[in-house]
Amino acid sequence: MSEAVEKVEEQEIDLGPANLILDKFVNMQGALMPALQAIQESYGYIPEPTVHLTAERLNVYASQIYGVLTFYAQFHLEPRGKYIVRVCMGTACHVKGAARIADVIKNQLGVGHAETTDDLKFTAEYVACIGACGMAPVIMVNNDTFGSLTVQKVEEVIAKYRNMD
Amino acid sequence: MVNLTIDGKQITVSKTATIYEAAVEAGIKIPVLCYAKKLLPYGACRVCLVEVEQMKGRLIPSCTTPVTEGMVVTSISDEIRKVRKTVLEFLLVNHVIECPVCDKGGECDLQDLTYELGVNSNRFEGEKFNLPTDEVNPLIERNMNRCVLCGKCARVCDEIVGYGSYSFINRGFETKIATAFDRGLDCEFCGQCVSMCPVGAILPRPFKFKARPWQLREVDSVCGYCGNGCTVTFGVLNDKVETIRYNDKNGVNDGNLCVRGRFGYSFINSGDRLTKPLVKKGEQLVEVEWDEALKAVADGLKKAQAENGVGILSGARLTNEEFYLLKNLAKLIGTGNLDHSGGECYKGVTEGLLATLGICSSTGTFPQVEQADVVLSIRSDFYETHPVFGMVVNQTVKRNKAELFIVGDKNGKFGKLPGARTLLHKPGLEVNVLNSMSQVLIEDGLAVTEGVEGVDALKKSLAAYTPEKVEATTGVSAEEIRVAARALAGAKQSAILLAYGLPYTAQSKEIAIAAANLAILSGNIGKGESGLYLCGEKANSQGAIDCGVLPSAGGMGAQQMLEAAGQGKLSALYVVGEDPMTSFPDRSKVEKALMTADFVVVQDLFLSPTAELADVVLPAASFAEKNGTFTNAERRIQRVRPGVPSPGEAKTDYDILTLLAARLGEKVNFTGPAALFAALADEAGYTGIDYEKIGPQGIVWGGETVTVKKKMLVFVDGAKPIAGDFLLLTGSALYHSGTMSTRATGPQAVVSEAYVEFNFEDAKGLQIVDESVVSIKADGIELKLKAKVGKRLPKGVLFAPYHFSEARINSLYKGEAAISVQVSK
């Protein structure tokens, strides 16, 4: 198993915040999901050391936690960008040229679906439909929506976020 | 009871049964893949679908559906056959067909079902996975392309082993069984998942490409490692034990085994086995014929007895019959100096329980523990000493929601069970904690005192053991002590567990007495199926006690023998099946004794460090080559059967002892183990048990619950905390048992060398990481060991297993509870 042979990289992660979060969930029934969500909220993703910590403190097997983390799309095991760029690939956007929008983003940021820039600023995600078909083609950056896009407009949006902290 | 009809057959079964179980009882065969008797119903594979008259319109999974009164079930029909066939077609969409090179071929449930239902084509097509095989560890291979997602491996690892290596990961078609982060398997390697897998997805690596299952001859015997007495079924091909077969029909273990039982057999086939007798000529041990060796032994022992006498030190892995012959030999030589297992560790049974209860054994049987609602485990994490008994406790706690308390000096796997409470004390203070629990029972008026002697005296003596005072000395909170004591008194059925063995010699008698006091006062003794369990480390520890391999009146025990031999006051030592140089406390004392004694005979499988110092070495047989009986820690007498012949000229201890007796002038004329068993039965307390009638479940002497002869409270004083920055404990590592397992490739592949375990905070302070070589010093003796860092140990406590000879742990360990050591990098 290739992944297995690889030496597991020691991740330097401050477990302080995770410990504080887990304090609230110890000895609580059905605590795993909310605990993991809170950890993701705090770290932006689920770092491996926090999985082992959660296993120990909530007395759940690490394998089971990994099962939960890989089952739900909401959990992320890799660091994610500060800005999540969701590119709508739904029917309406598709017709209106979503593929080109995705290409521009790939050109601009150098990342495709579920990939993150090295500076941890952007993560691109191609999603099925974000429910704003009237504004097609559309993308979301975190909680802000940008519709009726053109190549130029996308570049402006990216530039705007690139210049932000 | 519930009445139902299956295929027109009237059946009455328990109301908790499922349709599948009812069918099995009635002898009706329903195919299954994901079902296993010992696991909870799951219903993943849909192969066991049946029709139920009352639930028309769909097929019902028989393995998860409970029976109801008047149910009418059809187990096979054209429609059922069609649906089962479709289920198999679906499974075969993904399953790679590589039966010709799959080790499971011939005993694969999927292969058998496909054949049985005639699935010779598949209407569906789909992608086969091409997942890499997990071959990272040397014992268990996982090929997930063959997996049918029955979940048995994940379930057994959780429900029975309590380790939780596996889980389903991902979703939908991508679903697979994996470890955390989908890495190679890194666990206890008990191989329970191997035994459960219905297909060739999880296989034992040492058995790869060794034989087809139908070529193997199966021989049921008893595992030669610990006192649990698990049934092992040898798979023999060409006079070689090639594997241990799954067998859930015999004995006490339900087919459960630990890493030693399943993978530890390989020492039998080891090329290092002694095959010819050796006699010291000059400085060298040279191979000789049996005749010469036996003459040398007989002459040497006779001469020694005429001078300062002979001492006999035995191990605890001989059969009962061999113990009897050994005792007989001692009589023949005329010596009372006979002892086993270092002479200290079992005193909790032979002296402790004798003083308090008037018996010398555990009071109950292992299956009774499953029904207990409160369990108290003392000192050992049973997962290390008796892993399969540990699995019983695991199920007691997880399935039956029993409360579990652990009195121990380190954390263990037991402590992770739901609701388990560990009363973590400073090393060596078990008695203090147990005394305090007894004190609580008396103080609270919960103590059972009817028919109990010595109540007032104990009450007075225990005044110094109030929980608050004990908290100050041991570090266990007073509240925890009270909670544990009250729970024990309030239990409907309780079990108190205590393991003993060579690395646990300190205060063995005292701890057993304190435990017995607690058992009496809490009502554990004499209450239904409650029991007090003192479990010996080795396969026949209980047999050694029953058969009286103990110093006779006026004779010397093991430690006295060694002392006397070291001072030249004992002329000969005869060591059978033990490697005292490695396993006994105080190596220098053992060494001095062996060097000073004029004549040393060692009878063993290997040229152990002890054998190297002998004048005559006799090559003995392993448990897999013996015929006889072992008595396990719950008093169950079970048959040991030979699977293979001994290598070269090695002989069983039975044969050697018989030949030796003849040389010493007595013809011992037993026709075999059965006759010998009859001869020893009365003396050993096995009266009325017929050797020939010992069946697959063995026979428990004294009944399921032994009637105690008395209930006598005896006060034993606790110990004082041991001073020192770092305290070193020794004990058993899960993967090993005694010194024999260090010759087995299975356990060796997992833990190949000695180590010293640190708490992670201590390690940080000392700048030690895993694999750092550290120096451990005490009394001017320095050991260099590899470090292992973890969270199991409390701060300031170190642990080193005792199995490895070259590590010389026993040059520091002299039988104390903990050794104060200096640590440096």
Chai-1 contact restraints between the chains, C-beta under 6 A:
chainA,res_idxA,chainB,res_idxB,connection_type,confidence,min_distance_angstrom,max_distance_angstrom,comment,restraint_id
A,M1,B,P132,contact,1.0,0.0,6.0,A-B,restraint_1
A,M1,B,D134,contact,1.0,0.0,6.0,A-B,restraint_2
A,M1,B,G184,contact,1.0,0.0,6.0,A-B,restraint_3
A,S2,B,P132,contact,1.0,0.0,6.0,A-B,restraint_4
A,A4,B,V136,contact,1.0,0.0,6.0,A-B,restraint_5
A,A4,B,R183,contact,1.0,0.0,6.0,A-B,restraint_6
A,A4,B,G184,contact,1.0,0.0,6.0,A-B,restraint_7
A,Y61,B,G164,contact,1.0,0.0,6.0,A-B,restraint_8
A,A62,B,A180,contact,1.0,0.0,6.0,A-B,restraint_9
A,S63,B,G164,contact,1.0,0.0,6.0,A-B,restraint_10
A,S63,B,S165,contact,1.0,0.0,6.0,A-B,restraint_11
A,S63,B,Y166,contact,1.0,0.0,6.0,A-B,restraint_12
A,S63,B,S167,contact,1.0,0.0,6.0,A-B,restraint_13
A,S63,B,T179,contact,1.0,0.0,6.0,A-B,restraint_14
A,S63,B,A180,contact,1.0,0.0,6.0,A-B,restraint_15
A,Q64,B,S167,contact,1.0,0.0,6.0,A-B,restraint_16
A,Y66,B,I169,contact,1.0,0.0,6.0,A-B,restraint_17
A,Y66,B,A180,contact,1.0,0.0,6.0,A-B,restraint_18
A,Y66,B,F181,contact,1.0,0.0,6.0,A-B,restraint_19
A,G67,B,S167,contact,1.0,0.0,6.0,A-B,restraint_20
A,G67,B,F168,contact,1.0,0.0,6.0,A-B,restraint_21
A,G67,B,I169,contact,1.0,0.0,6.0,A-B,restraint_22
A,T70,B,I169,contact,1.0,0.0,6.0,A-B,restraint_23
A,T70,B,N170,contact,1.0,0.0,6.0,A-B,restraint_24
A,F71,B,R171,contact,1.0,0.0,6.0,A-B,restraint_25
